[in-house]
Amino acid sequence: MVLKLLVVGHSYVTCFAQEKFVAMKTQRHELDLRLVVPECSYELFGIYKAERHIQLRPEELTIMRRLGGRSHMAYLVNPFRLARLLRSFSPDVVLIEEDPHSPIGIETVVLARLFSRAAKISFFIWDNLFRSPRFPLSLVKKALTCYALARTSLVICGNTEALSLLGKKGYSGPATVVPQVGVTESNSAGLRNSPQPVIGFVGRLIPEKGILLLLNALTGLEDLNWKLLVVGSGPLEISLSTRWQERFGGRLTLRKAVPHAEVDSVLQSLDIFVLPSYGVREWKEQFGLTLAQAMMAGVACVGSSSGAIPDVLGEAGVVFRERDEASLREALRSLIGSEERRKALACAARQRAREQYSMTAVGTKLLSALQSVVANAG
């Protein structure tokens, strides 16, 4: 039986993110797919222009003009084009990978109910914090969220905390947890055999990502033999290139943020990967894509107890107490001093990543969830 799936989401402007759907098509040849993306996505360190994966047919990707602001919370697409696509394609499921109260989320729900009434609506939600803006915005957000979720047949959450918050948002229907994107399995992944372990951090250089916590933890380990590679961009760049470069000298290597396609080669050079994020009022780690990538690359991983990090690591990594410098220092000391433990964790991490976070694994989970919605409708 053919499953006709229409997906709306700014995340899929890149070929990297589109690989999930390529994997889904490989698993189920009867999948009839339409991706709707804006012409570009404005991210923290640049603009991503829409591109099409080589294994997607031209008709499977529809690039629409972006209307509104730069934020993914403030844009629409051409309603006439989206309405025509909904009517002509007549999907079984409309998967909206945007917030339920966002303009694009509401636009898609309204048009789907008008022009493709038989379609089941599904939302993907990352949000693992219950945010309540000030009055009157709080009422507007609540009303829009209730409107969208009341017409939803399935909510897919990117983490378990997002799942636990659905009740507060007024949704009690079917829901499941599936990462938004998977990671590409690298054939070159393997274990390094370095006499001087390389510790790595890849991410935004902002306080809540925990880079300063990592640097402070390492100041107590200068008696050990290690190097640190930091890859990223952000407000803390100047501090790292001055104070911390002077402190650690040749032990510290700094690189600007790299495109998705180059992250894997960076991770291949590491012995230990650290994600020391901690939660703040408006944010906490929702998944940690680079953590999953490091696991797939066969790197021993250390992460804080913040947000979704412990769920991603499972038993395949070391979890230290959020914001606890001493706890992180001891975790690093044990790994720096034991090549055997690093190798054991690296193997466990790669195995877990293959089973849980590969494009195939994520695609299989998503397909199963969407098929269940259609089956239950019948």
Steps between C-alpha positions, in 0.01 A plus 500: 500500500634843403553749782465856376695728732526878483756662732529870583810623679785750470750241632492315169662768288828303527593172333629376835154518659330361188699177534242376751238490226741336258543224759122473541454463125762224495308311767159552343490541125126578519571826682375793293675807640466875476729729698402865532780734608556876492754641256747546785545450873663763719725337758728639768817507290366538150227446245428155355352516152267220400663210315380161378657168592623316192280200588181703517303555181423861399129461578579374850639836614295819471688820581262783586556869543547597862257765627561682827794522738828316520407294806351155446229627738404789274464379142236375260518356150290586196151380608374461144787266403465299819124470453545380140756241611274370779207468263689340211719267709224400746736366771414232754708683762613861532804514727569852629847535647441846642354622830120462521452872578739622229357684196613224261356234732161668517504577126562135416227371733242743362583421137514124563153505654366704208666324206592151623241411761575127503864554590616427854703780657813434703733744675864460595589679826844559654403732783600354838423815701153629580524865398222742582551848351355808662135593461348544243747293293442208738132488402580519130758221525264280702209556260708425190659191658160365607359563153785314328522206741122450501532411130805279547495118484858442615772701673860391450736629768874542463563404864326350803467834679304643207272197522436559870394862432227419248230485767576858604449603138155345494582190294411148613504309171755255355864604540845346466868594526714504183804722430438757227802394296740210507873494446686358204689179564866546410698210358821658623397508867753329719699514818802725531814383672650826619758536778357850557118479506320776310196639680246676282217752521290584192222755533398858559740694719245627750500454878208255520678256269747454787828575321628709794410217738710264286796740494487550875480124557810449288701751701505241776631233264813669367711229657355255244586464133214632277409747227177694449334579166220758507295547183233768497407866480331738738542772763768311696744482207707796619536360852614165363750648255656728762473389862459129446742470210761670716419264788516173307737597219554224244261270683202704373403513132218731391303471176204696369163326462496259205213391269307181579690311233832561678397416856562129460863551396552716810351235725718231345805677646376479860549252781249661737198716413345724766154663501493693831178699442292631788143627503403866525158660533422503128695197377637158576646232275225350284707223341864579429554406137878522523487258794320243286748566217795447737347173618461386139863598434614260772612758756480460878238754612444705813183704555327694774174398667320790328197459278504212252872421532466204742230345279719531191803345672318224684755258643743573216667807651592681818246741653618761750290731716384812319717807575723287727859579408648243741275225365606579143867511600484154654319358196773637274779382730373141486482505118827679436680248717345187351523418132316173568200684646496747211491214251223321688284812512574582136379155390187526715428849368530396136276199554231712668521763228455238229194357675337827608624798298596383152291641215354151452407460868337844522321451168366160610358645824338791319348276232358268763338789688348653186374165372325438831309828462376403154418145611303620802310741277388208290 
